[in-house]
Amino acid sequence: MILQKSIKSLQLKLNEFTMDYDTDTVTNSAFTQARRNLNHTAFIELNQKAVVEVMYSDDNIKLYKGMRVMGIDGSKNLLPDSAEITEEFGQISYSNDHPDVKGSHNYALASVMYDVLNRVAVDRVLSHARAYEVNLAIGHLEHSRENDLLLYDRNYASYLHLATLCQLDQKIVIRCSAASFKEAREMLEGKCSNSQIVTLKPQPNQLKTIEANDLPKEITVRLR
């Protein structure tokens, strides 16, 4: 019942459902109360077992030069206003130039690892509104394979993330902004070749984190 999409009222859908399956009538209040007791991990397991594993058991899946193409990205999701949700996911403040327009909304950060050729979410997580999307992206790597090509937007071009991916020998394509690395900025400004192999090093204030995670203190990448 939960998995069905409909524009009809909940009570009308419940009535149709009970008629189709010849069961006792259920009120929308009873349904809502019962739904609160459902463990959300049931949907995670259902996606993995009934969708992801079944799809990849088929030899006809789409690949790019023998690789799965996995896009990883995150987005803020507006959530309902309740004390429980605020405690679990937190809030983000908003304001504009008008002094009376300000406040805060409940939000969560959703991060998804998506097979862009086969159109299926391999892994998805809903985290605190102020979670760091790079950390969530690193968590997706336990669902990656040797023959994956990982795609990221420019928000993921941090040294910590790149060093983690290089250490795991992942194949990656990441957009870089001018604010990411000096080498990228110089290329975008036309000061050097638009295709080059460079060695990146972390900022001094990142060394402690790099050492704590046993990550390389320099990595070699191609900028194009």
QUIVEN-V512514 format. One record per pair of residues at least 12 apart in sequence whose C-alpha atoms are under 6 Angstrom apart, sorted by the first residue. I is the first residue (numbers start at 1). GAP is how many residues later the second one is. Records with the same first field share a line. If there is no record, write none. Layout:
# QUIVEN-V512514
I: GAP, GAP
This chain:
# QUIVEN-V512514
11: 17
62: 55
67: 80, 81
68: 80
69: 46, 80
70: 44, 45, 80
71: 42, 43, 79, 80
72: 40, 41, 80
73: 38, 39
74: 36, 37
75: 34, 35
76: 32, 33
77: 30, 31
78: 29
79: 27, 28
86: 20
89: 19, 39, 40
90: 16, 39
91: 14, 15, 16
92: 12, 13
107: 22
108: 19, 20, 21
109: 17, 18, 19, 20
110: 15, 16
111: 13, 14
112: 12
134: 22
149: 22, 23
150: 22
151: 22, 23
152: 22
153: 21, 22
154: 21, 22, 23
157: 19
159: 43
194: 30
195: 28, 29
196: 26, 27
197: 24, 25
198: 22, 23
199: 20, 21
200: 18, 19
201: 17
